[in-house]
């Protein structure tokens, strides 16, 4: 078991402990789960109705630089980088040769010769190591995790908060802009996020993060906003059906099974795992990810058996209580030959008790990202 002393700390660690945050381990980092005065439900509601400020500095940050860097990356990850230009971002997948997902991440295209990668904390070393091992001469992978912090400002009132601290808000979804922050340091303002709400992610120097965090919270509080931990981040993304690597995507769960085929450039001649994924798509996967909405009182959790009648037809991969719907929601991998489809009723074995659910493709609540 990893002890607290072995965990890496965010540049905002002291800010979180001063606020009384409950801390937890995420990908080798000590990060805030929730804060006092309302906890996860209050933080979740703030994002849906006003604004929440998150520290997500545990996410990896690395640059791929050099002549032809974008072309090289396009031969590695699933999505087609040629679909976007400079100043735009793209969700993509890093797959193994057998099609399993080593990580899902966002790529920010600065130019043909420079890209910012934001992998998940636990997978950053694997992704960057694989990219570095195959990089052509002149292309280098630069890990900037120790130098950079990442903050997320999410919710319908997020533009007001950014305006109050002097940052731009008029960006198209999945685009970014490099600006100078109020303190004089560079800030990359990105119209991205993981909550399903209109929002932004800020990439900035770790040394500048405490002052920017303070300014964001000072601007958020008067409009009903608050600091939010990773507990609310999980309930928010589950309501949207956004996959979490290690649960809904993994080396054992392919993009085809997880319904992430939209993030694959099928016409590209080359990317890691292409042959296996093309074959699986052609032959149809043995299981597919879908959503479950509880009709009875109870909360499904990851790893629970899903039954149709008395026949097991799959397992949950994520599950939580939805503060918006006041009901349990889950993502589950269901056998494609089970005949179960949207609108059908199933049960989840919650520690020996049958929890009635209806099969429903996410999102469970409307998305407002655009």
C-alpha positions, 0 to 999 in steps of 0.5 A, a space after each residue: 500500500 502506498 503511504 501518504 509520504 510516497 505520494 506526489 503533491 500538487 503545487 496547491 497541496 497546502 491550499 487544499 489542506 488549509 481548506 480542510 480537504 479530504 485527501 486521497 491517492 490518485 495515480 501516485 498523487 495526493 489529491 483532494 476528494 472533497 471539501 467541508 461544508 457540503 462535500 461531493 453533492 454540494 460541489 457537484 451541484 455547484 458545477 451543474 448550476 454555477 461554477 466549480 474550481 478543480 485542481 487536476 495537476 495530477 494529470 500528465 503534461 508533456 510536449 512532443 517537439 521537433 520536425 514532423 512531431 504531429 505526423 509521428 503522433 498521428 501514426 501512434 494514437 487512434 484519432 486523426 490529427 489531420 482533422 484539427 489545426 493549430 490552436 485546437 485540441 482532440 480526444 484520442 486513445 493510445 492503444 496496445 497492438 491488441 487494441 486494448 487501451 493503454 490510456 485516453 488523453 487530450 492532445 493540444 496541437 500548437 503547430 506541426 512541430 509542437 504538441 501538448 499531451 495530457 495523459 492520465 496520471 497513472 499512465 503517463 510514464 507508459 504513454 511517454 515511454 512508448 512515444 519516446 522509444 519510437 520517436 524519429 530523429 529530431 523528435 523528442 518527448 519532454 515531460 513537464 509534469 513537475 513544471 506545470 499545474 492544471 486547473 479546471 473551471 467548470 460550470 455555466 458561470 465559468 466565463 464570469 470567473 475567467 473574465 474576473 481574473 483577466 482571462 479570455 472566454 470566447 473560445 470554440 469548444 476543443 480550442 485553446 489560446 496562449 495568453 499572459 495571466 494577471 501575474 505576468 506568467 503564461 497561461 494556456 486557456 483551453 475550452 475543454 473539461 470532463 464534467 459535461 458543462 461549459 468550462 475551461 482548463 488552465 495550464 500554467 507554471 506550477 509556481 503561479 498556480 497558488 495565486 491563480 487558484 486564490 483569484 479563481 476562488 475569490 471570483 467564483 464564491 460570489 456567484 455560487 461557486 466553490 472549490 471541488 474535489 475529485 469525488 465530484 469530478 467522478 459523479 459529474 463525468 459518470 452522469 455524462 457517460 465519460 469513460 474513466 481509464 482503468 474502469 471503462 477503458 483499459 488494456 482489456 477494454 478496447 475502443 470498439 467495446 467502449 463505444 469510442 469508435 468516433 475517436 478512431 481515424 479508421 481511414 488512417 493507414 497506421 496507428 497502434 492497434 489498428 489491425 486488431 481494432 479493424 478486425 473487431 469492428 468488422 466482426 462485432 465486439 463480444 461486449 459493449 459499454 452502455 448505461 444503467 439508470 436505477 429504478 429502485 433505491 440503491 447505488 450500483 458500484 464497479 464490478 457488479 454482475 448485471 442480470 437479465 432475468 436470472 441470466 448474467 449478461 455483463 458487469 458494471 464498470 463504473 457506478 455512483 449516486 447521481 446528485 442531479 437525478 437523485 438516483 443510482 447510475 452506472 456504466 456497464 459492459 453487456 454481452 452483445 449476444 444477450 439481446 439486451 437493448 436500450 429500454 430493457 430492464 435488468 438487475 444489478 447484484 448489489 451485495 446479494 440484493 437485486 437492484 432494478 435498472 433500465 438500460 439507457 445510453 448516456 448521457 444521463 443528464 444533458 450536456 452543455 459543453 458547447 
